[in-house]
Amino acid sequence: MYVLRTGVAWRDVPAETVGCSGVTAWRRLRDWTKAGVWPRLHAALLTELRRADLLGLDDCAVDGSHVRALKDISGG
């Protein structure tokens, strides 16, 4: 979040702010992403919210900006 909010490079993240060096934070993020942590964490969070009846989807927004656009190969 710090990198996203401030726009600083990973190497410039102050360790005292995030608890480790920016390079270490980046490496952990990379490793956790490769290990599939984020989808599993998301699923677990949704499960807990549903179980506690705290998941309200009456008003929601969907953002597909992270989805890769497919190349049009039809030629048309």
PDB file of N, CA, C and O in Angstrom:
ATOM      1  N   MET A   1       0.826  -1.184   0.000  1.00  0.00           N
ATOM      2  CA  MET A   1       0.000   0.000   0.000  1.00  0.00           C
ATOM      3  C   MET A   1       0.873   1.250   0.000  1.00  0.00           C
ATOM      4  O   MET A   1       0.546   2.241  -0.653  1.00  0.00           O
ATOM      5  N   TYR A   2       1.968   1.203   0.724  1.00  0.00           N
ATOM      6  CA  TYR A   2       2.839   2.370   0.799  1.00  0.00           C
ATOM      7  C   TYR A   2       3.358   2.751  -0.583  1.00  0.00           C
ATOM      8  O   TYR A   2       3.348   3.926  -0.948  1.00  0.00           O
ATOM      9  N   VAL A   3       3.804   1.776  -1.341  1.00  0.00           N
ATOM     10  CA  VAL A   3       4.328   2.036  -2.681  1.00  0.00           C
ATOM     11  C   VAL A   3       3.216   2.578  -3.578  1.00  0.00           C
ATOM     12  O   VAL A   3       3.440   3.522  -4.336  1.00  0.00           O
ATOM     13  N   LEU A   4       2.033   1.997  -3.501  1.00  0.00           N
ATOM     14  CA  LEU A   4       0.916   2.456  -4.323  1.00  0.00           C
ATOM     15  C   LEU A   4       0.506   3.887  -3.978  1.00  0.00           C
ATOM     16  O   LEU A   4       0.249   4.698  -4.867  1.00  0.00           O
ATOM     17  N   ARG A   5       0.448   4.185  -2.695  1.00  0.00           N
ATOM     18  CA  ARG A   5      -0.003   5.512  -2.269  1.00  0.00           C
ATOM     19  C   ARG A   5       1.028   6.599  -2.508  1.00  0.00           C
ATOM     20  O   ARG A   5       0.669   7.728  -2.843  1.00  0.00           O
ATOM     21  N   THR A   6       2.312   6.276  -2.340  1.00  0.00           N
ATOM     22  CA  THR A   6       3.342   7.303  -2.445  1.00  0.00           C
ATOM     23  C   THR A   6       3.993   7.354  -3.817  1.00  0.00           C
ATOM     24  O   THR A   6       4.486   8.405  -4.226  1.00  0.00           O
ATOM     25  N   GLY A   7       4.002   6.239  -4.533  1.00  0.00           N
ATOM     26  CA  GLY A   7       4.632   6.191  -5.836  1.00  0.00           C
ATOM     27  C   GLY A   7       6.152   6.059  -5.788  1.00  0.00           C
ATOM     28  O   GLY A   7       6.821   6.212  -6.809  1.00  0.00           O
ATOM     29  N   VAL A   8       6.696   5.777  -4.612  1.00  0.00           N
ATOM     30  CA  VAL A   8       8.150   5.623  -4.506  1.00  0.00           C
ATOM     31  C   VAL A   8       8.578   4.273  -5.070  1.00  0.00           C
ATOM     32  O   VAL A   8       7.771   3.351  -5.182  1.00  0.00           O
ATOM     33  N   ALA A   9       9.832   4.173  -5.415  1.00  0.00           N
ATOM     34  CA  ALA A   9      10.391   2.901  -5.866  1.00  0.00           C
ATOM     35  C   ALA A   9      10.533   1.975  -4.659  1.00  0.00           C
ATOM     36  O   ALA A   9      10.700   2.437  -3.530  1.00  0.00           O
ATOM     37  N   TRP A  10      10.466   0.676  -4.903  1.00  0.00           N
ATOM     38  CA  TRP A  10      10.583  -0.295  -3.812  1.00  0.00           C
ATOM     39  C   TRP A  10      11.852  -0.073  -3.004  1.00  0.00           C
ATOM     40  O   TRP A  10      11.835  -0.191  -1.779  1.00  0.00           O
ATOM     41  N   ARG A  11      12.953   0.248  -3.678  1.00  0.00           N
ATOM     42  CA  ARG A  11      14.232   0.422  -2.984  1.00  0.00           C
ATOM     43  C   ARG A  11      14.229   1.634  -2.062  1.00  0.00           C
ATOM     44  O   ARG A  11      15.082   1.740  -1.180  1.00  0.00           O
ATOM     45  N   ASP A  12      13.271   2.559  -2.256  1.00  0.00           N
ATOM     46  CA  ASP A  12      13.209   3.774  -1.452  1.00  0.00           C
ATOM     47  C   ASP A  12      12.196   3.697  -0.312  1.00  0.00           C
ATOM     48  O   ASP A  12      11.994   4.679   0.402  1.00  0.00           O
ATOM     49  N   VAL A  13      11.568   2.557  -0.138  1.00  0.00           N
ATOM     50  CA  VAL A  13      10.599   2.404   0.960  1.00  0.00           C
ATOM     51  C   VAL A  13      11.361   2.418   2.284  1.00  0.00           C
ATOM     52  O   VAL A  13      12.300   1.643   2.464  1.00  0.00           O
ATOM     53  N   PRO A  14      10.966   3.292   3.210  1.00  0.00           N
ATOM     54  CA  PRO A  14      11.665   3.344   4.500  1.00  0.00           C
ATOM     55  C   PRO A  14      11.312   2.130   5.367  1.00  0.00           C
ATOM     56  O   PRO A  14      10.140   1.880   5.649  1.00  0.00           O
ATOM     57  N   ALA A  15      12.323   1.392   5.781  1.00  0.00           N
ATOM     58  CA  ALA A  15      12.114   0.173   6.571  1.00  0.00           C
ATOM     59  C   ALA A  15      11.347   0.456   7.849  1.00  0.00           C
ATOM     60  O   ALA A  15      10.554  -0.379   8.285  1.00  0.00           O
ATOM     61  N   GLU A  16      11.566   1.615   8.461  1.00  0.00           N
ATOM     62  CA  GLU A  16      10.878   1.922   9.716  1.00  0.00           C
ATOM     63  C   GLU A  16       9.375   2.119   9.516  1.00  0.00           C
ATOM     64  O   GLU A  16       8.604   2.032  10.472  1.00  0.00           O
ATOM     65  N   THR A  17       8.966   2.380   8.295  1.00  0.00           N
ATOM     66  CA  THR A  17       7.543   2.574   8.009  1.00  0.00           C
ATOM     67  C   THR A  17       6.817   1.257   7.792  1.00  0.00           C
ATOM     68  O   THR A  17       5.690   1.088   8.255  1.00  0.00           O
ATOM     69  N   VAL A  18       7.452   0.320   7.090  1.00  0.00           N
ATOM     70  CA  VAL A  18       6.775  -0.928   6.736  1.00  0.00           C
ATOM     71  C   VAL A  18       7.299  -2.147   7.479  1.00  0.00           C
ATOM     72  O   VAL A  18       6.725  -3.230   7.364  1.00  0.00           O
ATOM     73  N   GLY A  19       8.375  -1.994   8.237  1.00  0.00           N
ATOM     74  CA  GLY A  19       8.865  -3.100   9.057  1.00  0.00           C
ATOM     75  C   GLY A  19       9.943  -3.953   8.415  1.00  0.00           C
ATOM     76  O   GLY A  19      10.455  -4.879   9.043  1.00  0.00           O
ATOM     77  N   CYS A  20      10.293  -3.655   7.173  1.00  0.00           N
ATOM     78  CA  CYS A  20      11.383  -4.351   6.486  1.00  0.00           C
ATOM     79  C   CYS A  20      11.824  -3.470   5.328  1.00  0.00           C
ATOM     80  O   CYS A  20      11.180  -2.463   5.035  1.00  0.00           O
ATOM     81  N   SER A  21      12.903  -3.837   4.675  1.00  0.00           N
ATOM     82  CA  SER A  21      13.344  -3.030   3.544  1.00  0.00           C
ATOM     83  C   SER A  21      12.333  -3.154   2.402  1.00  0.00           C
ATOM     84  O   SER A  21      11.585  -4.128   2.319  1.00  0.00           O
ATOM     85  N   GLY A  22      12.327  -2.164   1.542  1.00  0.00           N
ATOM     86  CA  GLY A  22      11.432  -2.206   0.392  1.00  0.00           C
ATOM     87  C   GLY A  22      11.714  -3.377  -0.514  1.00  0.00           C
ATOM     88  O   GLY A  22      10.790  -3.972  -1.069  1.00  0.00           O
ATOM     89  N   VAL A  23      12.989  -3.720  -0.673  1.00  0.00           N
ATOM     90  CA  VAL A  23      13.357  -4.867  -1.513  1.00  0.00           C
ATOM     91  C   VAL A  23      12.813  -6.160  -0.908  1.00  0.00           C
ATOM     92  O   VAL A  23      12.314  -7.025  -1.627  1.00  0.00           O
ATOM     93  N   THR A  24      12.912  -6.287   0.415  1.00  0.00           N
ATOM     94  CA  THR A  24      12.361  -7.470   1.084  1.00  0.00           C
ATOM     95  C   THR A  24      10.850  -7.517   0.919  1.00  0.00           C
ATOM     96  O   THR A  24      10.288  -8.582   0.665  1.00  0.00           O
ATOM     97  N   ALA A  25      10.188  -6.377   1.059  1.00  0.00           N
ATOM     98  CA  ALA A  25       8.727  -6.325   0.883  1.00  0.00           C
ATOM     99  C   ALA A  25       8.358  -6.741  -0.535  1.00  0.00           C
ATOM    100  O   ALA A  25       7.421  -7.514  -0.736  1.00  0.00           O
ATOM    101  N   TRP A  26       9.101  -6.224  -1.525  1.00  0.00           N
ATOM    102  CA  TRP A  26       8.835  -6.576  -2.918  1.00  0.00           C
ATOM    103  C   TRP A  26       9.035  -8.073  -3.142  1.00  0.00           C
ATOM    104  O   TRP A  26       8.227  -8.713  -3.813  1.00  0.00           O
ATOM    105  N   ARG A  27      10.108  -8.632  -2.582  1.00  0.00           N
ATOM    106  CA  ARG A  27      10.401 -10.056  -2.749  1.00  0.00           C
ATOM    107  C   ARG A  27       9.288 -10.906  -2.133  1.00  0.00           C
ATOM    108  O   ARG A  27       8.869 -11.904  -2.718  1.00  0.00           O
ATOM    109  N   ARG A  28       8.815 -10.511  -0.959  1.00  0.00           N
ATOM    110  CA  ARG A  28       7.717 -11.260  -0.324  1.00  0.00           C
ATOM    111  C   ARG A  28       6.445 -11.176  -1.154  1.00  0.00           C
ATOM    112  O   ARG A  28       5.747 -12.174  -1.332  1.00  0.00           O
ATOM    113  N   LEU A  29       6.143  -9.987  -1.661  1.00  0.00           N
ATOM    114  CA  LEU A  29       4.963  -9.820  -2.511  1.00  0.00           C
ATOM    115  C   LEU A  29       5.064 -10.725  -3.731  1.00  0.00           C
ATOM    116  O   LEU A  29       4.095 -11.392  -4.092  1.00  0.00           O
ATOM    117  N   ARG A  30       6.231 -10.752  -4.367  1.00  0.00           N
ATOM    118  CA  ARG A  30       6.458 -11.611  -5.531  1.00  0.00           C
ATOM    119  C   ARG A  30       6.270 -13.086  -5.177  1.00  0.00           C
ATOM    120  O   ARG A  30       5.591 -13.820  -5.895  1.00  0.00           O
ATOM    121  N   ASP A  31       6.875 -13.514  -4.068  1.00  0.00           N
ATOM    122  CA  ASP A  31       6.791 -14.920  -3.661  1.00  0.00           C
ATOM    123  C   ASP A  31       5.367 -15.315  -3.295  1.00  0.00           C
ATOM    124  O   ASP A  31       4.906 -16.395  -3.666  1.00  0.00           O
ATOM    125  N   TRP A  32       4.672 -14.454  -2.576  1.00  0.00           N
ATOM    126  CA  TRP A  32       3.288 -14.748  -2.186  1.00  0.00           C
ATOM    127  C   TRP A  32       2.376 -14.794  -3.408  1.00  0.00           C
ATOM    128  O   TRP A  32       1.445 -15.596  -3.464  1.00  0.00           O
ATOM    129  N   THR A  33       2.648 -13.931  -4.382  1.00  0.00           N
ATOM    130  CA  THR A  33       1.856 -13.948  -5.612  1.00  0.00           C
ATOM    131  C   THR A  33       2.079 -15.257  -6.365  1.00  0.00           C
ATOM    132  O   THR A  33       1.122 -15.883  -6.818  1.00  0.00           O
ATOM    133  N   LYS A  34       3.331 -15.670  -6.498  1.00  0.00           N
ATOM    134  CA  LYS A  34       3.650 -16.941  -7.173  1.00  0.00           C
ATOM    135  C   LYS A  34       3.034 -18.123  -6.445  1.00  0.00           C
ATOM    136  O   LYS A  34       2.633 -19.099  -7.079  1.00  0.00           O
ATOM    137  N   ALA A  35       2.954 -18.048  -5.113  1.00  0.00           N
ATOM    138  CA  ALA A  35       2.418 -19.144  -4.304  1.00  0.00           C
ATOM    139  C   ALA A  35       0.889 -19.163  -4.288  1.00  0.00           C
ATOM    140  O   ALA A  35       0.289 -20.069  -3.710  1.00  0.00           O
ATOM    141  N   GLY A  36       0.256 -18.172  -4.917  1.00  0.00           N
ATOM    142  CA  GLY A  36      -1.211 -18.144  -4.967  1.00  0.00           C
ATOM    143  C   GLY A  36      -1.869 -17.696  -3.675  1.00  0.00           C
ATOM    144  O   GLY A  36      -3.021 -18.041  -3.411  1.00  0.00           O
ATOM    145  N   VAL A  37      -1.149 -16.934  -2.871  1.00  0.00           N
ATOM    146  CA  VAL A  37      -1.681 -16.487  -1.579  1.00  0.00           C
ATOM    147  C   VAL A  37      -2.896 -15.578  -1.748  1.00  0.00           C
ATOM    148  O   VAL A  37      -3.871 -15.723  -1.011  1.00  0.00           O
ATOM    149  N   TRP A  38      -2.861 -14.642  -2.701  1.00  0.00           N
ATOM    150  CA  TRP A  38      -3.909 -13.619  -2.786  1.00  0.00           C
ATOM    151  C   TRP A  38      -5.270 -14.182  -3.145  1.00  0.00           C
ATOM    152  O   TRP A  38      -6.247 -13.805  -2.497  1.00  0.00           O
ATOM    153  N   PRO A  39      -5.408 -15.064  -4.136  1.00  0.00           N
ATOM    154  CA  PRO A  39      -6.734 -15.640  -4.398  1.00  0.00           C
ATOM    155  C   PRO A  39      -7.258 -16.458  -3.217  1.00  0.00           C
ATOM    156  O   PRO A  39      -8.453 -16.430  -2.923  1.00  0.00           O
ATOM    157  N   ARG A  40      -6.365 -17.185  -2.541  1.00  0.00           N
ATOM    158  CA  ARG A  40      -6.802 -17.973  -1.385  1.00  0.00           C
ATOM    159  C   ARG A  40      -7.220 -17.062  -0.237  1.00  0.00           C
ATOM    160  O   ARG A  40      -8.208 -17.338   0.444  1.00  0.00           O
ATOM    161  N   LEU A  41      -6.484 -15.988  -0.017  1.00  0.00           N
ATOM    162  CA  LEU A  41      -6.840 -15.032   1.025  1.00  0.00           C
ATOM    163  C   LEU A  41      -8.176 -14.372   0.720  1.00  0.00           C
ATOM    164  O   LEU A  41      -9.003 -14.186   1.613  1.00  0.00           O
ATOM    165  N   HIS A  42      -8.384 -14.020  -0.546  1.00  0.00           N
ATOM    166  CA  HIS A  42      -9.649 -13.416  -0.958  1.00  0.00           C
ATOM    167  C   HIS A  42     -10.812 -14.371  -0.711  1.00  0.00           C
ATOM    168  O   HIS A  42     -11.847 -13.970  -0.179  1.00  0.00           O
ATOM    169  N   ALA A  43     -10.643 -15.628  -1.095  1.00  0.00           N
ATOM    170  CA  ALA A  43     -11.699 -16.630  -0.890  1.00  0.00           C
ATOM    171  C   ALA A  43     -11.978 -16.831   0.590  1.00  0.00           C
ATOM    172  O   ALA A  43     -13.137 -16.937   0.991  1.00  0.00           O
ATOM    173  N   ALA A  44     -10.934 -16.884   1.407  1.00  0.00           N
ATOM    174  CA  ALA A  44     -11.119 -17.061   2.851  1.00  0.00           C
ATOM    175  C   ALA A  44     -11.848 -15.869   3.455  1.00  0.00           C
ATOM    176  O   ALA A  44     -12.715 -16.041   4.312  1.00  0.00           O
ATOM    177  N   LEU A  45     -11.503 -14.664   3.017  1.00  0.00           N
ATOM    178  CA  LEU A  45     -12.168 -13.466   3.525  1.00  0.00           C
ATOM    179  C   LEU A  45     -13.646 -13.470   3.149  1.00  0.00           C
ATOM    180  O   LEU A  45     -14.499 -13.169   3.983  1.00  0.00           O
ATOM    181  N   LEU A  46     -13.951 -13.808   1.899  1.00  0.00           N
ATOM    182  CA  LEU A  46     -15.358 -13.875   1.483  1.00  0.00           C
ATOM    183  C   LEU A  46     -16.127 -14.920   2.273  1.00  0.00           C
ATOM    184  O   LEU A  46     -17.276 -14.689   2.648  1.00  0.00           O
ATOM    185  N   THR A  47     -15.511 -16.062   2.530  1.00  0.00           N
ATOM    186  CA  THR A  47     -16.150 -17.118   3.314  1.00  0.00           C
ATOM    187  C   THR A  47     -16.480 -16.618   4.718  1.00  0.00           C
ATOM    188  O   THR A  47     -17.588 -16.829   5.212  1.00  0.00           O
ATOM    189  N   GLU A  48     -15.525 -15.962   5.354  1.00  0.00           N
ATOM    190  CA  GLU A  48     -15.747 -15.449   6.717  1.00  0.00           C
ATOM    191  C   GLU A  48     -16.819 -14.362   6.733  1.00  0.00           C
ATOM    192  O   GLU A  48     -17.652 -14.329   7.638  1.00  0.00           O
ATOM    193  N   LEU A  49     -16.805 -13.489   5.757  1.00  0.00           N
ATOM    194  CA  LEU A  49     -17.816 -12.431   5.693  1.00  0.00           C
ATOM    195  C   LEU A  49     -19.209 -13.012   5.478  1.00  0.00           C
ATOM    196  O   LEU A  49     -20.178 -12.559   6.089  1.00  0.00           O
ATOM    197  N   ARG A  50     -19.306 -14.023   4.602  1.00  0.00           N
ATOM    198  CA  ARG A  50     -20.614 -14.674   4.393  1.00  0.00           C
ATOM    199  C   ARG A  50     -21.082 -15.376   5.657  1.00  0.00           C
ATOM    200  O   ARG A  50     -22.251 -15.280   6.029  1.00  0.00           O
ATOM    201  N   ARG A  51     -20.167 -16.087   6.322  1.00  0.00           N
ATOM    202  CA  ARG A  51     -20.495 -16.815   7.549  1.00  0.00           C
ATOM    203  C   ARG A  51     -21.022 -15.859   8.620  1.00  0.00           C
ATOM    204  O   ARG A  51     -21.938 -16.205   9.365  1.00  0.00           O
ATOM    205  N   ALA A  52     -20.450 -14.669   8.696  1.00  0.00           N
ATOM    206  CA  ALA A  52     -20.861 -13.682   9.699  1.00  0.00           C
ATOM    207  C   ALA A  52     -22.010 -12.803   9.197  1.00  0.00           C
ATOM    208  O   ALA A  52     -22.416 -11.858   9.873  1.00  0.00           O
ATOM    209  N   ASP A  53     -22.520 -13.114   8.026  1.00  0.00           N
ATOM    210  CA  ASP A  53     -23.595 -12.340   7.390  1.00  0.00           C
ATOM    211  C   ASP A  53     -23.212 -10.858   7.269  1.00  0.00           C
ATOM    212  O   ASP A  53     -24.020  -9.965   7.525  1.00  0.00           O
ATOM    213  N   LEU A  54     -21.973 -10.632   6.877  1.00  0.00           N
ATOM    214  CA  LEU A  54     -21.462  -9.268   6.735  1.00  0.00           C
ATOM    215  C   LEU A  54     -21.123  -8.914   5.291  1.00  0.00           C
ATOM    216  O   LEU A  54     -20.554  -7.856   5.022  1.00  0.00           O
ATOM    217  N   LEU A  55     -21.474  -9.800   4.367  1.00  0.00           N
ATOM    218  CA  LEU A  55     -21.167  -9.551   2.979  1.00  0.00           C
ATOM    219  C   LEU A  55     -22.420  -9.057   2.283  1.00  0.00           C
ATOM    220  O   LEU A  55     -23.323  -9.836   1.981  1.00  0.00           O
ATOM    221  N   GLY A  56     -22.470  -7.754   2.030  1.00  0.00           N
ATOM    222  CA  GLY A  56     -23.619  -7.173   1.354  1.00  0.00           C
ATOM    223  C   GLY A  56     -23.259  -6.813  -0.069  1.00  0.00           C
ATOM    224  O   GLY A  56     -22.375  -5.987  -0.299  1.00  0.00           O
ATOM    225  N   LEU A  57     -23.928  -7.417  -1.016  1.00  0.00           N
ATOM    226  CA  LEU A  57     -23.624  -7.160  -2.419  1.00  0.00           C
ATOM    227  C   LEU A  57     -24.731  -6.364  -3.109  1.00  0.00           C
ATOM    228  O   LEU A  57     -24.822  -6.354  -4.336  1.00  0.00           O
ATOM    229  N   ASP A  58     -25.578  -5.694  -2.309  1.00  0.00           N
ATOM    230  CA  ASP A  58     -26.624  -4.876  -2.912  1.00  0.00           C
ATOM    231  C   ASP A  58     -26.023  -3.743  -3.726  1.00  0.00           C
ATOM    232  O   ASP A  58     -26.537  -3.394  -4.789  1.00  0.00           O
ATOM    233  N   ASP A  59     -24.944  -3.174  -3.232  1.00  0.00           N
ATOM    234  CA  ASP A  59     -24.226  -2.120  -3.950  1.00  0.00           C
ATOM    235  C   ASP A  59     -22.779  -2.572  -4.096  1.00  0.00           C
ATOM    236  O   ASP A  59     -22.077  -2.747  -3.100  1.00  0.00           O
ATOM    237  N   CYS A  60     -22.338  -2.758  -5.313  1.00  0.00           N
ATOM    238  CA  CYS A  60     -20.960  -3.166  -5.527  1.00  0.00           C
ATOM    239  C   CYS A  60     -20.481  -2.643  -6.866  1.00  0.00           C
ATOM    240  O   CYS A  60     -21.279  -2.250  -7.716  1.00  0.00           O
ATOM    241  N   ALA A  61     -19.190  -2.642  -7.041  1.00  0.00           N
ATOM    242  CA  ALA A  61     -18.573  -2.217  -8.293  1.00  0.00           C
ATOM    243  C   ALA A  61     -17.572  -3.273  -8.722  1.00  0.00           C
ATOM    244  O   ALA A  61     -16.906  -3.884  -7.885  1.00  0.00           O
ATOM    245  N   VAL A  62     -17.467  -3.485 -10.006  1.00  0.00           N
ATOM    246  CA  VAL A  62     -16.523  -4.450 -10.534  1.00  0.00           C
ATOM    247  C   VAL A  62     -15.548  -3.701 -11.432  1.00  0.00           C
ATOM    248  O   VAL A  62     -15.952  -2.927 -12.300  1.00  0.00           O
ATOM    249  N   ASP A  63     -14.270  -3.941 -11.214  1.00  0.00           N
ATOM    250  CA  ASP A  63     -13.242  -3.290 -12.013  1.00  0.00           C
ATOM    251  C   ASP A  63     -12.461  -4.360 -12.747  1.00  0.00           C
ATOM    252  O   ASP A  63     -11.826  -5.205 -12.117  1.00  0.00           O
ATOM    253  N   GLY A  64     -12.498  -4.337 -14.029  1.00  0.00           N
ATOM    254  CA  GLY A  64     -11.803  -5.339 -14.827  1.00  0.00           C
ATOM    255  C   GLY A  64     -10.479  -4.855 -15.378  1.00  0.00           C
ATOM    256  O   GLY A  64      -9.943  -5.456 -16.309  1.00  0.00           O
ATOM    257  N   SER A  65      -9.946  -3.795 -14.832  1.00  0.00           N
ATOM    258  CA  SER A  65      -8.715  -3.230 -15.390  1.00  0.00           C
ATOM    259  C   SER A  65      -7.529  -4.161 -15.246  1.00  0.00           C
ATOM    260  O   SER A  65      -6.540  -4.003 -15.961  1.00  0.00           O
ATOM    261  N   HIS A  66      -7.598  -5.133 -14.337  1.00  0.00           N
ATOM    262  CA  HIS A  66      -6.492  -6.059 -14.165  1.00  0.00           C
ATOM    263  C   HIS A  66      -6.562  -7.244 -15.129  1.00  0.00           C
ATOM    264  O   HIS A  66      -5.656  -8.077 -15.157  1.00  0.00           O
ATOM    265  N   VAL A  67      -7.631  -7.321 -15.916  1.00  0.00           N
ATOM    266  CA  VAL A  67      -7.818  -8.426 -16.847  1.00  0.00           C
ATOM    267  C   VAL A  67      -7.177  -8.070 -18.171  1.00  0.00           C
ATOM    268  O   VAL A  67      -7.452  -7.009 -18.730  1.00  0.00           O
ATOM    269  N   ARG A  68      -6.330  -8.941 -18.674  1.00  0.00           N
ATOM    270  CA  ARG A  68      -5.633  -8.709 -19.926  1.00  0.00           C
ATOM    271  C   ARG A  68      -6.633  -8.694 -21.074  1.00  0.00           C
ATOM    272  O   ARG A  68      -7.481  -9.579 -21.184  1.00  0.00           O
ATOM    273  N   ALA A  69      -6.527  -7.686 -21.920  1.00  0.00           N
ATOM    274  CA  ALA A  69      -7.385  -7.598 -23.107  1.00  0.00           C
ATOM    275  C   ALA A  69      -6.914  -8.638 -24.122  1.00  0.00           C
ATOM    276  O   ALA A  69      -5.717  -8.783 -24.370  1.00  0.00           O
ATOM    277  N   LEU A  70      -7.862  -9.349 -24.697  1.00  0.00           N
ATOM    278  CA  LEU A  70      -7.517 -10.353 -25.696  1.00  0.00           C
ATOM    279  C   LEU A  70      -7.334  -9.684 -27.045  1.00  0.00           C
ATOM    280  O   LEU A  70      -8.065  -8.759 -27.399  1.00  0.00           O
ATOM    281  N   LYS A  71      -6.364 -10.155 -27.783  1.00  0.00           N
ATOM    282  CA  LYS A  71      -6.075  -9.619 -29.106  1.00  0.00           C
ATOM    283  C   LYS A  71      -7.119 -10.134 -30.093  1.00  0.00           C
ATOM    284  O   LYS A  71      -7.437 -11.323 -30.107  1.00  0.00           O
ATOM    285  N   ASP A  72      -7.642  -9.240 -30.910  1.00  0.00           N
ATOM    286  CA  ASP A  72      -8.615  -9.623 -31.920  1.00  0.00           C
ATOM    287  C   ASP A  72      -7.880 -10.285 -33.086  1.00  0.00           C
ATOM    288  O   ASP A  72      -7.161  -9.624 -33.835  1.00  0.00           O
ATOM    289  N   ILE A  73      -8.070 -11.590 -33.226  1.00  0.00           N
ATOM    290  CA  ILE A  73      -7.376 -12.315 -34.307  1.00  0.00           C
ATOM    291  C   ILE A  73      -8.287 -12.594 -35.493  1.00  0.00           C
ATOM    292  O   ILE A  73      -7.896 -13.282 -36.436  1.00  0.00           O
ATOM    293  N   SER A  74      -9.515 -12.054 -35.444  1.00  0.00           N
ATOM    294  CA  SER A  74     -10.461 -12.330 -36.524  1.00  0.00           C
ATOM    295  C   SER A  74     -10.136 -11.549 -37.797  1.00  0.00           C
ATOM    296  O   SER A  74     -10.580 -11.911 -38.886  1.00  0.00           O
ATOM    297  N   GLY A  75      -9.357 -10.472 -37.650  1.00  0.00           N
ATOM    298  CA  GLY A  75      -8.997  -9.679 -38.818  1.00  0.00           C
ATOM    299  C   GLY A  75     -10.075  -8.705 -39.241  1.00  0.00           C
ATOM    300  O   GLY A  75      -9.937  -8.004 -40.243  1.00  0.00           O
ATOM    301  N   GLY A  76     -11.175  -8.666 -38.455  1.00  0.00           N
ATOM    302  CA  GLY A  76     -12.270  -7.794 -38.832  1.00  0.00           C
ATOM    303  C   GLY A  76     -12.427  -6.685 -37.955  1.00  0.00           C
ATOM    304  O   GLY A  76     -13.319  -5.861 -38.155  1.00  0.00           O
TER     305      GLY A  76
END
